[in-house]
Amino acid sequence: MSEQAEPRPSGGYRRYRLVVDAVVVVAASALLAALGFGGSWRSFSVVSGDIAPWAPMLTAIPAAVFMLTKRRAPWLSLIGATIVFAIDLLTFGGIGPLLVLLDVLWLAAYQASARGRRGLLWGIGIASAALAGWAILLGETDLPLALVVGAQFGVIFATDYWWAVAMAQANELTELHRQRADDAAAAAERDRAAAVRHEREVMARELHDVVAGHVLAMAIRAEAALSTPPDADADRAALRAIRDAGIDAHAALRSMISVLRRGDGDALSTPSLADLPGILADARRAGLDVAFTSSAVVPPPAVAVEQAIVRVVREALANCARHANGAAVAVALDDGVDGVRVRVVSHGGAPAVSGYASTGWGLSMLRERVTALGGEFRAGPTDRGWVVEAIVPREVVAA
């Protein structure tokens, strides 16, 4: 347990507390001396004869000094106060040194570690037994009375000790609950930030995979129509494709807006292997020469794996349509021992839309999807063109 600061009261007393407490002890000792109350512990005194009423002030004033030093050096002050109290006990028997010792003992016990508190407790027990033994050795007190006297001192010091430890433990418990509350608030804030970041990533992927793809498909079909001689049938087919892409993009946007405004619904599209023929047909209409080969994927993989496979094919074909329109593209889907392998290889072609600048987000998001499922992903140039390849385990494995 770490050291603790002594609790301090508020107001003007707080600033001058040490001085005020010391003055009060000295004033109380002086008042008792003036009233003739002295020699409270005469049964322990080794001084013979009468003791002057003002004699206890000789130990009360030095003892009060340790009240001024208790915060900076609590253990040294405790040792000093104990020595002064022992001297007073064996001589004048005043009340001042006892009050000082109790005050300094309280602070030492309050700030002590668990080991230090055990030492103080042993010290209190040994001191109480020593006081009872000393009273017996002096011959002025019989055994039962000596035991009572020792027990009285033990109760006084033990009560002071218990009060300090109880206060310290209460403060420690309060601090522990405060720290736990702060940790819980920090964890909640981290969870909230993570949830917000996750939602932003989901929306970014959806915008890229669906909306951006449809919008760019519209631009590609328009560019193709503008770059060829006017043809009524071809131009109307291009307009129909642009219309269909616009409707799909609008539907995806409405879905995302619904999620953002009301928090319900699902903004994620859920492609499946059954969508591959349509995706391949769209790529051919966009101007790609697509060849597709596939081995049977039996049994069907997990839904998340199936979606990742379809997204890899769709993003790779979309990149070919943007950057290498007219290219020959080979799409292969194989079911292997290490998982489902999808490979898209292209060569030839030319950019479909002039002035289009790629951000590279599509491939990076594909990599995130695949690796999150425990798979492998690579994309890059080859001798003849470009390759996008992913191996996705059948069952979802956290990366």
Sequence and secondary structure as in RCSB ss.txt:
>XXXX:A:sequence
MSEQAEPRPSGGYRRYRLVVDAVVVVAASALLAALGFGGSWRSFSVVSGDIAPWAPMLTAIPAAVFMLTKRRAPW
LSLIGATIVFAIDLLTFGGIGPLLVLLDVLWLAAYQASARGRRGLLWGIGIASAALAGWAILLGETDLPLALVVG
AQFGVIFATDYWWAVAMAQANELTELHRQRADDAAAAAERDRAAAVRHEREVMARELHDVVAGHVLAMAIRAEAA
LSTPPDADADRAALRAIRDAGIDAHAALRSMISVLRRGDGDALSTPSLADLPGILADARRAGLDVAFTSSAVVPP
PAVAVEQAIVRVVREALANCARHANGAAVAVALDDGVDGVRVRVVSHGGAPAVSGYASTGWGLSMLRERVTALGG
EFRAGPTDRGWVVEAIVPREVVAA
>XXXX:A:secstr
          SHHHHTHHHHHHHHHHHHHHHHHHTT   TTGGG    S   TTTTHHHHHHHHHHHHHTTT HH
HHHHHHHHHHHHHHHTT  SHHHHHHHHHHHHHHHH  HHHHHHHHHHHHHHHHHHHHHHHHHTSS HHHHHHHH
HHHHHHHHHHHHHHHHHHHHHHHHHHHHHHHHHHHHHHHHHHHHHHHHHHHHHHHHIIIIIIHHHHHHHHHHHHH
HTS   HHHHHHHHHHHHHHHHHHHHHHHHHHHHHHHS S       GGGHHHHHHHHHHTT EEEEEE    S 
  HHHHHHHHHHHHHHHHHHHHHSBT EEEEEEEEETTEEEEEEEEE  B SSTT    SHHHHHHHHHHHHTT 
EEEEEE SSEEEEEEEE SS    
